[in-house]
Amino acid sequence: MDHLKETILFHEKELLDNTKRLSLEDLDRLIHDEFIEFGKSGGRFMKADLMTEGGAGTIHVEILDYDIRLLSEDTVQALFQTCYQVTGEVANRCSIWKKEKAGWQMIFHQGTVAASS
């Protein structure tokens, strides 16, 4: 399970790497064709929304409190928080990754602004 946790974390970090977020080739590899995201902005996004000139845009966050849950032998849920480096805003994050022939792909993501403590 530790190897799987590290593999999914590696891919989460790839999707937070601005070079990869702007690369349509990397996004196509990492994002499942049936991808849906409910962003912390309240917007809903599909893979087609990311496969444009601006890709997934840029972001400057770090991952906190990361863990995974095995949903089936080929599906994993990642649960974590992100902290925006500029504002300090924290968001709760949930991603679902599906193992396909070519490797792990994100099929669902949701971000929600975390309540202040």
SULWONOR-V472901 format. One record per residue. RES is the residue in one letter. PHI is phi as a letter, one per 30 degrees, with the letter a starting at -180 (none if undefined). OMEGA is omega in whole degrees, 0 to 359 (none if undefined). D_FIRST is the distance of its C-alpha to the first C-alpha in Angstrom with 2 decimals. Layout:
RES	PHI	OMEGA	D_FIRST
RES	PHI	OMEGA	D_FIRST
//
This chain:
M	none	179	0.00
D	d	179	3.81
H	d	179	5.45
L	d	179	5.13
K	e	179	6.13
E	d	179	8.67
T	d	181	9.83
I	d	177	10.70
L	e	178	12.22
F	e	181	14.17
H	d	175	15.57
E	e	180	16.47
K	d	175	18.31
E	e	182	19.99
L	d	174	21.39
L	c	178	22.74
D	d	186	24.41
N	d	177	28.01
T	d	180	28.72
K	d	179	26.06
R	d	180	27.11
L	c	182	30.60
S	c	179	29.71
L	d	178	30.15
E	d	179	28.53
D	d	178	25.29
L	d	179	25.39
D	d	179	26.05
R	d	187	23.02
L	c	185	20.62
I	c	179	22.33
H	d	180	22.48
D	d	181	26.09
E	c	182	25.75
F	e	172	24.43
I	b	175	25.84
E	b	167	25.70
F	c	186	27.37
G	d	178	28.05
K	d	176	28.81
S	d	184	32.32
G	j	181	32.58
G	d	176	32.79
R	c	185	31.19
F	b	176	30.12
M	c	179	29.38
K	e	181	28.31
A	e	179	32.05
D	d	181	32.63
L	d	186	30.40
M	c	178	31.87
T	b	184	35.10
E	e	181	36.72
G	d	180	35.05
G	h	180	31.53
A	c	181	29.31
G	i	181	31.54
T	c	182	30.68
I	a	180	28.73
H	b	182	28.36
V	b	170	25.47
E	b	181	22.69
I	d	177	19.30
L	b	170	19.01
D	h	184	16.70
Y	d	174	13.70
D	a	177	10.75
I	b	171	9.07
R	b	177	9.46
L	d	180	8.74
L	c	173	12.45
S	a	184	12.61
E	d	180	11.26
D	b	181	12.74
T	b	183	12.81
V	b	174	10.78
Q	c	175	12.67
A	c	179	12.69
L	b	183	14.87
F	a	172	16.75
Q	b	170	20.30
T	b	176	22.43
C	b	179	25.53
Y	d	186	28.41
Q	d	183	29.73
V	d	187	33.36
T	c	185	33.73
G	i	180	30.98
E	d	180	30.25
V	c	177	26.84
A	b	171	25.22
N	d	184	22.46
R	b	175	20.25
C	b	177	18.22
S	b	173	17.02
I	c	182	15.91
W	c	180	14.59
K	c	179	15.47
K	d	177	14.72
E	c	181	18.23
K	e	183	19.87
A	d	180	20.25
G	k	182	16.68
W	d	177	15.01
Q	b	177	17.78
M	d	180	18.30
I	c	180	20.27
F	a	173	20.89
H	b	174	21.25
Q	b	174	23.14
G	b	180	24.45
T	b	178	26.56
V	d	181	28.60
A	d	177	27.49
A	d	176	30.25
S	d	179	32.02
S	c	none	31.80
//
